[in-house]
Amino acid sequence: MDLFLKTNRSFILTIRWVLKYPSIRILREKKGFSIIEAAFVILIGGLVLGMAAMSWHSMLETKRLSVANAELEAANNCLINYALHSEKIPSTNYFDTFCKKVDPWGESIIYINSADDEPIAPGMASLALNMDGINKNHIAWVLISKGSNKSLECSLGSGTVTCTNGDDIYSYVSVEKLYEQKSRI
């Protein structure tokens, strides 16, 4: 028995101490989390998930914008190829048949030209483009994606396409650019 007491002396002292102080024993027997601890963990988790969701949404929107710009560029290249080979401004019918694209928001890209099938020549009819107060003249055509709100903020009036402070994404080709590319062929 003496050997047992000598080797387990610390164990026996711990048991005596727990029996002597019952409030300590109650604290040691408690298991689980308090409601405050659980609420704190849920709050921190919610904040982390909220920040991740905002970051994910921002990344998705950036990706959609780059895809929309790529679709506009592809449609522009299709129209430029036609214009250089036929030496005419592509008609709306040609665009609808061969070059029409859909933006990442599921809307068709809009094509506005100066005149269907008009020969590319000096003095040809052309559009003007007003982009947030900056004017560009001698525009052969404009391509417009309605953007994420799917509402067209660009307008056409008396040969001028006006795009202001909206989320529309647009691309244009000037008559000068067509002349430059035509002269390289």
Buried (B, 14 or more C-beta within 10 A) or exposed (E): EEEEEEEEEEEEEEEEEEEEEEEEEEEEEEEEEEEEEEEEEEEEEEEEEEEEEEEEEEEEEEEBBEBBBEBBEBBBEBBBBBBBEBEBBBBBEBBEEEBBBEBBBEBEBBBBBBBEEBEBEEEBEBBBBBBEEEEBEBBBBBBBBBBBEEEBBBEBEEEBBBBEEBBBBBBBBBBEBBBEBBEEE
